[in-house]
Amino acid sequence: SGQATDRAENTASAAATLHVDTIPPAFTWTTGSGTVTSSTVNVTGTVTDTVSGVDTATCNGTPAQLSGTTVSCDVSLAPGANTILGSVTDRAGNVNTASLSLTYRTIPSITGFILQLQGRHTPELHVGPVSLR
């Protein structure tokens, strides 16, 4: 609060409340870690900040979508283990991060196979130029 007086001895006073936000937003992934079979996945998380509010969110450095308390983004995965780093920033500039581990496992396609019994006791499987007995 403060008071000011002009040359004519008129006074005025004012008061203000200042809230200092030093606490980063709370952020957790709601998409669980695990194995996926698609090279592009949508991952989601929950973010809250009760003091200054959430300003921005990213996934692996790319802007994410914010809708209420939900963060979501589409992420391209490489075959094998992948780590997705989510980052959220509140309006005061405080940052919080969370990582999510996903494994992208490719599923090989089998095309053109024929299972032949042809009177044999052991079936034969023919795949392309390879024949398995």
Salt bridges, closest charged atoms under 4 A:
GLU124 OE2 - ARG120 NH1 3.15
GLU124 OE1 - HIS126 NE2 3.08
GLU124 OE2 - ARG133 NH1 3.19
